[in-house]
Amino acid sequence: MIVHDISTLTRRDLLHWRNRPGPVVVGWLFPILVILLFGALLGGAIQTPGGGSYHEYLMPGMFAMTMLFGLESTMTAVATDAARGVTDRFRSLPINDAAVVAGRCAADMLNSVIGLAIVTGTGLLLGWRWQYGLADAVAAAALLLLLRFSLLWAGIYLGLVAKGPESVVAVQILVWPLLFVSNAFIDPATMPGWLGMIADWNPLSATASAVRELCGNPGRSGHSWPAHHSIALSMLWPLLMVTVFVPLSMRRFRSLGN
């Protein structure tokens, strides 16, 4: 029953995207613009840790960035449904409560898979390659999607607690510091000590470093625990966020309107 409810609500979200494809397509193409922009601006000025080209260092960070981008659209969609009474209408129907939020998560995960495929294709066109076997590349993609899955639940919760779609703007502003205070663009070893420590423990840094390690791309430097245990940390952070935000999202959804 719950599987049927989830698939029905997932189709609802996909139909919305079919009717309004513009924001979805822009979301897929925007990371490509960032890759081209930062690759051109910083590629000749930054010394890559361990040698190699800057694009080899940059692409795993851009994969992690792609998992972060789109979080705002999830929050906006959830907050809009709540503000317009759509969520209350769902709660009055004979469907499983978990299916409403899980349907949103499933649709956004499908969107993320397509977005990751597009960015990967862009990286391959620009000369990025994974250096090890296909199994390692698949493991890297799995870690990226695990990060995305955990971020979606954070977005669903924040969308449910937002007073309206306009409240999401405040959170959108915080996405960029989370991205820049990471190792997506530059090595944290080049940052001031306290800022580099924050960047080392950033969940985006953990996943980007794990992807670099699995794909044989340059990137690991320093002697911090996160720098040498990136794969473990790239699993721990998402699992921690899922453990926190899934129950919070369900509790908040059931309390709406009370």
Stockholm file with secondary structure:
# STOCKHOLM 1.0

chainA/1-258         MIVHDISTLTRRDLLHWRNRPGPVVVGWLFPILVILLFGALLGGAIQTPGGGSYHEYLMPGMFAMTMLFGLESTMTAVATDAARGVTDRFRSLPINDAAVVAGRCAADMLNSVIGLAIVTGTGLLLGWRWQYGLADAVAAAALLLLLRFSLLWAGIYLGLVAKGPESVVAVQILVWPLLFVSNAFIDPATMPGWLGMIADWNPLSATASAVRELCGNPGRSGHSWPAHHSIALSMLWPLLMVTVFVPLSMRRFRSLGN
#=GR chainA/1-258 SS CHHHHHHHHHHHHHHHHHHSHHHHHHHHHHHHHHHHHHHHHHTTTCCCTTSSCHHHHHHHHHHHHHHHTTHHHHHHHHHHHHHTTHHHHHHTSSSCHHHHHHHHHHHHHHHHHHHHHHHHHHHHHTTCCCCSCHHHHHHHHHHHHHHHHHHHHHHHHHHHHSSSGGGHHHHHHHHHHHHHSSSSSSCGGGSCHHHHHHHHTCHHHHHHHHHHHHHTCSCCCSSCHHHHCHHHHHHHHHHHHHHHHHHHHHHHHHHTTC
#=GC SS_cons         CHHHHHHHHHHHHHHHHHHSHHHHHHHHHHHHHHHHHHHHHHTTTCCCTTSSCHHHHHHHHHHHHHHHTTHHHHHHHHHHHHHTTHHHHHHTSSSCHHHHHHHHHHHHHHHHHHHHHHHHHHHHHTTCCCCSCHHHHHHHHHHHHHHHHHHHHHHHHHHHHSSSGGGHHHHHHHHHHHHHSSSSSSCGGGSCHHHHHHHHTCHHHHHHHHHHHHHTCSCCCSSCHHHHCHHHHHHHHHHHHHHHHHHHHHHHHHHTTC
//
